[in-house]
Amino acid sequence: MTVDAGAGQRLHIVVPYRDRESHLGQFVPWVSAYFDQLRPPIDYRVTIVEQEAGLPFNRGALKNAGFLLGEGWSDYTCLHDVDYLPIDADYSWADCPTPILWYGAEQRPVAPGISDKTVTTNLESTMGGALLVPNPVMRQVDGYSNAFWGWGYEDFDFSLRIRARRIPTGRRKGRFQPLDHRNDGFTPDAVPSPISHVNRRLFQQLWSTGKIPAGDGLSSLSFEVVDRRPCDGCVNGGESRWEIVRVHFAHAPSPDQVEADRVAPASGRQGS
């Protein structure tokens, strides 16, 4: 008899979110139905971490907040973007950081309906989209940086946090259906946007010394839960596995980030 080393491990799916109602309306029933048909089943819960309005979107801080909200009752976490729907993907226990997004992420449009330009993802190195992380490893790397407001570079930073500590990684080639949206990291001509330039400079500054940046992550995040509610349509047996939690962050973006984000296109700009 073979015993699954991951049997009984509890999964917490964290979805950073703001102002993507159409995507969320597809994501919730799709993922719920996907997990309902898994055999063997996975004991899972989902926290959709919604950032309140008023500041540029901070995807890394939302992932950190979501992790902290579910750390006590989970063993591993999936950091999951709302614009990828699983078709054939393995969410089972992973003993090291393991991206599961592959097919469906090869090329994405930068501005659907406006431009035919696309951006290509390096599938061999990406840590974005859908990433499984054991909770102790998330703690070991202090989660994501909270410093990246607006578009970009929190995934690059997180990848370096892992590599700099020589933590092994895995990779599973899952198949996903992408949901297209405007990419704030690029102009319609597929040129890096102002906020992309600002956050790239920040990323380079954080790692310029050759040392692992310290004091920015789970250990430094301060946030307030504004409200929380069950996710409509995901009640099974009288209990919902899904929750939407809206949060307010105590820290603020830099003036450069605010200005660069202000000039970003408004269409489809928020969310992950």
C-alpha positions as CSV (number, residue, x, y, z in Angstrom):
1,M,0.0,0.0,0.0
2,T,1.4,3.4,-1.0
3,V,0.7,6.3,1.3
4,D,0.4,9.8,-0.3
5,A,2.9,12.1,1.6
6,G,0.4,14.9,1.0
7,A,-2.7,13.1,2.2
8,G,-4.7,15.3,4.6
9,Q,-2.8,18.5,3.9
10,R,-5.1,21.5,3.9
11,L,-5.0,23.9,1.0
12,H,-5.7,27.6,1.3
13,I,-6.2,29.4,-2.1
14,V,-5.5,33.2,-1.9
15,V,-6.8,35.4,-4.7
16,P,-5.7,39.0,-4.7
17,Y,-8.6,41.1,-6.1
18,R,-10.1,44.5,-6.9
19,D,-12.6,45.6,-9.6
20,R,-12.7,42.5,-11.7
21,E,-16.3,41.5,-11.2
22,S,-16.7,39.8,-14.6
23,H,-13.6,37.7,-14.0
24,L,-14.6,36.9,-10.4
25,G,-18.0,35.8,-11.7
26,Q,-16.4,33.2,-13.9
27,F,-13.6,32.2,-11.5
28,V,-15.8,31.3,-8.5
29,P,-18.2,28.8,-10.1
30,W,-15.5,27.3,-12.3
31,V,-12.9,26.7,-9.6
32,S,-15.6,25.4,-7.2
33,A,-16.8,22.9,-9.8
34,Y,-13.2,21.9,-10.6
35,F,-12.5,21.0,-7.0
36,D,-15.8,19.3,-6.5
37,Q,-14.8,16.7,-9.1
38,L,-11.2,16.0,-7.9
39,R,-10.5,12.5,-6.8
40,P,-9.0,12.1,-4.3
41,P,-10.6,15.3,-3.0
42,I,-8.5,18.2,-1.6
43,D,-9.5,19.8,1.7
44,Y,-9.4,23.5,0.6
45,R,-10.7,26.9,1.3
46,V,-10.5,30.1,-0.7
47,T,-10.0,33.7,0.5
48,I,-10.6,36.4,-2.1
49,V,-8.6,39.3,-0.6
50,E,-10.1,42.5,-1.9
51,Q,-8.2,45.8,-1.6
52,E,-10.3,48.8,-0.7
53,A,-10.4,51.7,-3.2
54,G,-8.2,54.7,-3.0
55,L,-4.7,53.6,-3.6
56,P,-2.9,51.7,-6.4
57,F,-3.3,48.0,-6.4
58,N,-0.8,46.1,-4.3
59,R,-0.8,42.4,-5.3
60,G,2.1,41.4,-3.1
61,A,0.6,42.9,0.1
62,L,-2.8,41.3,-0.7
63,K,-1.1,37.9,-1.0
64,N,0.6,38.4,2.3
65,A,-2.7,39.4,4.0
66,G,-4.5,36.4,2.5
67,F,-1.8,34.1,3.7
68,L,-1.9,35.5,7.2
69,L,-5.7,35.2,7.3
70,G,-5.6,31.5,6.5
71,E,-2.2,30.4,8.0
72,G,-3.7,28.9,11.1
73,W,-6.0,26.4,9.4
74,S,-3.9,25.4,6.3
75,D,-0.7,23.5,5.5
76,Y,0.0,25.0,2.1
77,T,-1.1,27.9,0.1
78,C,-1.9,28.6,-3.6
79,L,-1.4,32.2,-4.6
80,H,-3.8,32.3,-7.5
81,D,-4.7,35.1,-10.0
82,V,-8.3,35.6,-10.8
83,D,-7.8,35.5,-14.6
84,Y,-6.7,31.9,-14.9
85,L,-9.3,29.0,-14.8
86,P,-7.9,25.5,-14.3
87,I,-8.7,22.9,-17.0
88,D,-6.2,20.3,-16.0
89,A,-4.0,21.3,-13.1
90,D,-2.5,19.6,-10.1
91,Y,-3.3,21.4,-6.8
92,S,-2.2,18.6,-4.5
93,W,0.4,19.0,-1.8
94,A,3.8,20.4,-2.9
95,D,6.7,20.2,-0.5
96,C,8.5,23.2,-2.2
97,P,7.4,26.3,-4.1
98,T,5.7,24.9,-7.3
99,P,4.2,26.9,-10.1
100,I,1.3,25.0,-11.7
101,L,0.5,27.4,-14.5
102,W,1.9,26.5,-18.0
103,Y,-0.5,26.1,-20.9
104,G,-2.6,29.2,-21.4
105,A,0.0,31.6,-20.2
106,E,2.4,31.5,-23.2
107,Q,1.2,34.7,-24.7
108,R,-1.3,37.3,-23.4
109,P,-2.7,40.4,-25.1
110,V,-1.7,43.7,-23.7
111,A,-4.9,45.6,-24.7
112,P,-7.7,43.4,-26.0
113,G,-9.9,45.2,-28.4
114,I,-7.4,48.1,-28.7
115,S,-4.2,46.4,-29.9
116,D,-3.1,43.1,-31.4
117,K,0.2,43.2,-29.5
118,T,1.0,40.4,-27.0
119,V,3.5,39.7,-24.3
120,T,5.3,36.4,-23.8
121,T,5.8,34.7,-20.5
122,N,9.0,32.8,-19.7
123,L,7.3,29.6,-18.5
124,E,10.5,28.1,-17.3
125,S,11.0,30.8,-14.6
126,T,7.7,32.4,-13.9
127,M,6.4,32.3,-10.3
128,G,3.1,34.0,-11.2
129,G,-0.4,32.9,-12.0
130,A,-0.9,29.9,-9.8
131,L,1.8,29.0,-7.3
132,L,1.8,26.4,-4.5
133,V,3.9,27.2,-1.4
134,P,4.2,25.2,1.8
135,N,3.3,27.5,4.7
136,P,6.7,27.1,6.5
137,V,8.5,28.2,3.2
138,M,6.2,31.2,2.9
139,R,7.3,32.1,6.4
140,Q,11.0,31.3,5.7
141,V,11.1,33.9,2.8
142,D,8.9,36.4,4.7
143,G,6.3,36.3,2.0
144,Y,6.1,38.9,-0.7
145,S,7.4,42.5,-0.6
146,N,4.8,45.0,0.3
147,A,6.6,47.8,-1.6
148,F,5.3,47.2,-5.1
149,W,2.2,49.4,-5.7
150,G,0.7,49.4,-9.2
151,W,1.8,46.9,-11.8
152,G,4.7,44.5,-11.5
153,Y,7.8,43.0,-10.0
154,E,6.4,41.5,-6.8
155,D,6.7,38.0,-8.5
156,F,10.3,38.7,-9.6
157,D,11.1,39.7,-6.1
158,F,9.5,36.7,-4.6
159,S,11.3,34.4,-7.0
160,L,14.7,36.0,-5.9
161,R,13.7,35.5,-2.2
162,I,13.5,31.8,-2.9
163,R,16.5,31.5,-5.1
164,A,18.8,33.6,-2.8
165,R,18.0,31.1,0.0
166,R,18.7,28.2,-2.2
167,I,15.2,26.7,-1.6
168,P,14.4,24.0,-4.1
169,T,11.5,24.6,-6.5
170,G,9.2,22.4,-8.6
171,R,7.1,22.9,-11.7
172,R,3.8,21.3,-12.9
173,K,2.6,22.0,-16.4
174,G,-1.1,22.7,-15.7
175,R,-3.5,23.8,-18.4
176,F,-5.6,26.9,-17.8
177,Q,-8.1,29.0,-19.6
178,P,-6.9,32.7,-19.4
179,L,-9.3,35.6,-19.1
180,D,-8.0,38.5,-21.2
181,H,-7.7,42.0,-19.7
182,R,-5.8,45.2,-20.1
183,N,-2.2,44.8,-18.9
184,D,-1.0,47.8,-16.9
185,G,2.6,46.8,-17.4
186,F,2.6,47.8,-21.0
187,T,1.2,50.4,-23.4
188,P,-1.0,49.2,-26.3
189,D,2.3,49.1,-28.3
190,A,3.7,46.6,-25.9
191,V,6.2,49.1,-24.5
192,P,6.7,49.0,-20.7
193,S,4.4,51.5,-19.0
194,P,5.4,54.3,-16.5
195,I,4.5,52.2,-13.4
196,S,6.5,49.3,-14.8
197,H,9.6,51.6,-15.0
198,V,9.1,52.9,-11.5
199,N,8.7,49.4,-10.0
200,R,11.6,48.1,-12.0
201,R,13.8,50.8,-10.4
202,L,12.5,49.8,-7.0
203,F,13.2,46.2,-7.6
204,Q,16.8,47.0,-8.7
205,Q,17.3,49.2,-5.6
206,L,16.1,46.5,-3.2
207,W,18.6,43.9,-4.6
208,S,21.5,46.3,-5.4
209,T,23.6,45.3,-2.4
210,G,23.6,41.6,-3.3
211,K,22.0,40.8,0.0
212,I,18.5,39.5,0.7
213,P,16.3,42.5,1.6
214,A,15.0,42.2,5.2
215,G,12.1,43.6,7.1
216,D,9.7,43.8,4.2
217,G,7.0,41.1,4.0
218,L,4.8,39.1,6.3
219,S,6.8,40.4,9.3
220,S,6.1,44.1,8.5
221,L,2.6,44.0,7.0
222,S,0.0,46.0,8.9
223,F,-3.6,45.8,7.7
224,E,-7.1,46.1,8.9
225,V,-10.0,43.8,7.9
226,V,-12.7,46.2,6.7
227,D,-15.4,43.6,6.1
228,R,-15.7,39.9,5.3
229,R,-18.5,37.9,3.8
230,P,-19.2,34.4,2.3
231,C,-18.9,34.2,-1.4
232,D,-22.4,33.9,-3.1
233,G,-23.0,30.6,-4.8
234,C,-20.3,28.6,-3.0
235,V,-22.2,27.2,0.0
236,N,-22.0,23.4,0.1
237,G,-23.7,21.5,2.8
238,G,-24.6,24.6,4.7
239,E,-21.0,25.8,4.9
240,S,-19.1,28.0,2.5
241,R,-15.4,27.2,1.6
242,W,-15.2,30.7,0.0
243,E,-14.9,34.1,1.7
244,I,-14.3,37.6,0.4
245,V,-12.3,39.7,2.8
246,R,-11.8,43.4,2.1
247,V,-8.7,45.0,3.7
248,H,-7.0,48.3,4.3
249,F,-3.3,48.7,4.4
250,A,-1.5,50.9,6.9
251,H,1.5,51.7,4.6
252,A,1.4,53.9,1.5
253,P,2.9,54.0,-2.0
254,S,5.7,56.4,-3.0
255,P,4.8,59.6,-4.8
256,D,6.4,58.2,-8.0
257,Q,4.2,55.1,-7.8
258,V,1.0,57.2,-7.3
259,E,1.8,59.4,-10.2
260,A,2.8,56.6,-12.6
261,D,-0.3,54.6,-11.6
262,R,-2.5,57.6,-12.2
263,V,-1.5,57.8,-15.8
264,A,-2.2,54.0,-16.4
265,P,-5.1,53.1,-18.6
266,A,-8.4,52.8,-16.6
267,S,-9.8,49.9,-18.6
268,G,-9.5,46.6,-16.7
269,R,-6.7,48.0,-14.6
270,Q,-7.3,46.6,-11.2
271,G,-7.1,43.0,-10.1
272,S,-4.6,40.3,-10.7
